[in-house]
């Protein structure tokens, strides 16, 4: 006599889709990122995230302790993605002023592309400040060689490129996110880019700063 306890051979079974832990975690983060962009932090629940993924709430809690943890991971994801296309700053034959122009244009084009998330980003100021500091530190690493290159080329003029770069990057990111409005983000970004361009020209005493005008002209309409 066979023991069939624990099995139900005559009942239909649902195929289980098994994903690797890191793959599942990234799926939760990407889903949450979309919902935070659409609804904001306060109006998004873990139940919303689970429902969007068609999984149980318990699965989300398996990877994250709380909604705040998920939001922090979503911010980390957003920050990492924002720096993904900055490898061009390492091009040896590209003039420093062109690299600086590309960096400013790319950064704010990316921000404009994700304006909904940016509009809700200020809801949790503690997480925001932590994420901004980490992104800013990485940006400083990327930009110091660019500023040093511009000094060697005679295009930029400043005595302390390391401190100047930290001042520019940390000040730019924190000010941008501190003052970002919930509406009319496109106009805010446009005016902020103009402000940043003028600040860079003044701080770095940039010769022939016309390259930094291209983004403004392209996006006036």
C-alpha positions as CSV (number, residue, x, y, z in Angstrom):
1,X,0.0,0.0,0.0
2,X,1.4,3.3,-1.1
3,X,1.4,6.4,1.1
4,X,0.2,9.4,-0.9
5,X,0.1,11.7,2.1
6,X,1.1,15.2,1.2
7,X,0.4,14.8,-2.5
8,X,-2.7,15.4,-4.6
9,X,-2.1,13.5,-7.9
10,X,-5.6,14.1,-9.2
11,X,-5.8,17.8,-8.6
12,X,-4.5,20.5,-11.0
13,X,-1.3,22.2,-10.1
14,X,-0.2,25.7,-11.0
15,X,3.2,26.0,-12.5
16,X,5.5,28.0,-10.2
17,X,7.8,30.6,-11.7
18,X,11.0,30.5,-9.7
19,X,13.4,33.4,-9.9
20,X,16.8,33.9,-8.4
21,X,16.8,36.1,-5.3
22,X,18.7,39.0,-6.8
23,X,16.4,38.9,-9.9
24,X,13.3,39.0,-7.7
25,X,14.7,41.7,-5.6
26,X,15.4,43.9,-8.6
27,X,11.9,43.2,-9.9
28,X,10.4,44.5,-6.6
29,X,12.7,47.6,-6.8
30,X,11.8,48.4,-10.5
31,X,8.1,47.9,-9.8
32,X,8.2,50.1,-6.7
33,X,10.1,52.7,-8.6
34,X,7.3,53.0,-11.1
35,X,4.6,53.2,-8.4
36,X,6.5,55.7,-6.4
37,X,6.9,57.8,-9.5
38,X,3.2,57.5,-10.3
39,X,1.6,57.8,-6.8
40,X,4.3,59.1,-4.5
41,X,5.8,57.6,-1.4
42,X,2.9,58.2,1.0
43,X,0.2,56.9,-1.4
44,X,2.0,53.7,-2.4
45,X,1.7,50.6,-0.2
46,X,3.5,47.3,-0.2
47,X,0.1,45.8,-1.2
48,X,0.2,48.0,-4.3
49,X,3.7,46.7,-5.2
50,X,2.8,43.1,-4.6
51,X,-0.4,43.4,-6.7
52,X,1.4,45.1,-9.6
53,X,3.8,42.1,-9.6
54,X,1.0,39.5,-9.0
55,X,2.8,38.1,-6.0
56,X,2.1,37.9,-2.3
57,X,2.8,40.7,0.2
58,X,4.9,38.1,2.1
59,X,7.3,37.8,-0.8
60,X,8.0,41.5,-0.6
61,X,8.7,41.3,3.1
62,X,11.1,38.4,2.4
63,X,13.4,40.9,0.7
64,X,12.6,44.2,2.5
65,X,11.6,45.0,6.1
66,X,9.4,47.9,5.3
67,X,8.1,50.3,2.6
68,X,10.9,52.7,3.6
69,X,13.5,50.1,2.9
70,X,12.0,49.6,-0.6
71,X,11.9,53.3,-1.2
72,X,15.6,53.6,-0.2
73,X,16.4,50.8,-2.6
74,X,14.4,52.5,-5.4
75,X,16.4,55.7,-4.7
76,X,19.6,53.7,-4.9
77,X,18.5,52.2,-8.2
78,X,17.5,55.6,-9.6
79,X,20.9,57.1,-8.6
80,X,22.9,54.3,-10.0
81,X,21.0,54.5,-13.3
82,X,21.6,58.2,-13.5
83,X,25.4,57.6,-13.6
84,X,25.3,54.7,-16.1
85,X,26.1,56.8,-19.2
86,X,28.9,58.9,-17.8
87,X,31.8,56.7,-19.1
88,X,32.4,59.2,-21.8
89,X,34.1,61.4,-19.3
90,X,37.0,59.0,-19.5
91,X,37.6,59.7,-23.2
92,X,41.2,60.9,-23.5
93,X,40.7,62.9,-26.7
94,X,37.6,64.8,-25.7
95,X,38.1,68.4,-24.5
96,X,37.2,69.0,-20.9
97,X,34.7,71.7,-21.7
98,X,32.8,69.3,-23.9
99,X,32.9,66.7,-21.2
100,X,31.4,69.2,-18.7
101,X,28.7,70.2,-21.2
102,X,27.8,66.5,-21.8
103,X,27.7,65.8,-18.1
104,X,25.3,68.7,-17.3
105,X,23.1,68.0,-20.3
106,X,22.9,64.2,-19.6
107,X,22.2,64.7,-15.9
108,X,19.3,67.1,-16.4
109,X,17.9,65.3,-19.4
110,X,17.8,62.1,-17.3
111,X,16.2,64.1,-14.5
112,X,13.6,65.5,-16.9
113,X,12.9,62.0,-18.2
114,X,12.1,60.8,-14.6
115,X,10.4,64.0,-13.5
116,X,7.5,62.2,-11.8
117,X,9.9,60.4,-9.4
118,X,11.9,63.6,-8.8
119,X,8.6,65.4,-7.9
120,X,8.0,62.8,-5.2
121,X,11.6,62.4,-4.2
122,X,11.5,65.1,-1.6
123,X,8.8,63.4,0.5
124,X,11.4,61.5,2.6
125,X,14.1,64.1,3.3
126,X,16.3,61.7,5.4
127,X,16.5,59.1,2.6
128,X,16.9,61.8,0.0
129,X,19.9,63.4,1.7
130,X,21.6,60.0,2.2
131,X,21.1,59.0,-1.5
132,X,22.2,62.5,-2.7
133,X,25.4,62.3,-0.7
134,X,26.3,58.9,-2.2
135,X,25.6,60.0,-5.8
136,X,27.4,63.3,-5.2
137,X,30.5,61.4,-4.0
138,X,30.6,59.3,-7.1
139,X,30.1,62.4,-9.3
140,X,33.0,64.1,-7.6
141,X,35.2,61.2,-8.4
142,X,34.2,61.4,-12.1
143,X,34.4,65.2,-12.4
144,X,37.7,66.0,-10.6
145,X,39.8,64.5,-13.5
146,X,37.7,66.6,-15.9
147,X,38.3,69.8,-14.0
148,X,42.0,68.9,-13.8
149,X,42.1,68.3,-17.5
150,X,40.5,71.6,-18.2
151,X,43.1,73.4,-16.1
152,X,45.9,71.6,-18.1
153,X,44.2,72.6,-21.3
154,X,44.0,76.2,-20.2
155,X,40.2,76.3,-20.5
156,X,39.4,76.2,-16.7
157,X,41.1,78.4,-14.1
158,X,40.9,77.5,-10.4
159,X,43.5,76.8,-7.7
160,X,41.9,73.9,-6.0
161,X,40.0,71.6,-8.4
162,X,39.2,69.0,-5.7
163,X,37.5,71.4,-3.3
164,X,35.9,73.3,-6.2
165,X,34.4,70.1,-7.6
166,X,33.0,69.0,-4.3
167,X,31.5,72.5,-3.7
168,X,29.8,72.4,-7.2
169,X,28.5,68.9,-7.1
170,X,27.2,68.7,-3.5
171,X,25.8,72.2,-3.7
172,X,24.1,71.6,-7.0
173,X,22.4,68.3,-6.1
174,X,21.2,69.3,-2.6
175,X,19.9,72.6,-3.8
176,X,18.2,71.1,-6.8
177,X,16.3,68.5,-4.7
178,X,15.6,70.8,-1.8
179,X,13.8,73.3,-4.0
180,X,12.2,71.1,-6.6
181,X,8.5,71.8,-7.0
182,X,5.7,69.3,-7.3
183,X,4.5,70.9,-10.5
184,X,6.1,72.7,-13.5
185,X,9.2,70.6,-13.1
186,X,10.3,71.3,-16.7
187,X,10.5,75.0,-16.2
188,X,12.3,74.5,-12.9
189,X,14.9,72.3,-14.5
190,X,15.4,74.7,-17.4
191,X,16.0,77.7,-15.0
192,X,18.2,75.6,-12.8
193,X,20.4,74.5,-15.7
194,X,20.9,78.2,-16.6
195,X,21.9,78.9,-13.0
196,X,24.3,76.0,-12.9
197,X,25.9,77.0,-16.2
198,X,26.5,80.6,-15.0
199,X,27.9,79.3,-11.7
200,X,30.3,76.9,-13.5
201,X,31.5,79.7,-15.8
202,X,32.1,82.0,-12.8
203,X,33.7,79.4,-10.5
204,X,35.9,77.8,-13.1
205,X,36.5,81.1,-15.1
206,X,35.8,79.1,-18.2
207,X,37.2,80.5,-21.5
208,X,34.7,80.5,-24.4
209,X,31.8,79.0,-22.4
210,X,29.4,78.9,-25.4
211,X,29.3,75.0,-25.4
212,X,27.4,75.1,-22.2
213,X,24.5,77.0,-23.9
214,X,23.5,74.2,-26.2
215,X,21.1,72.4,-23.8
216,X,19.3,75.6,-22.9
217,X,18.7,76.6,-26.5
218,X,17.6,73.0,-27.5
219,X,15.1,72.9,-24.7
220,X,13.6,76.4,-24.8
221,X,10.5,75.1,-26.5
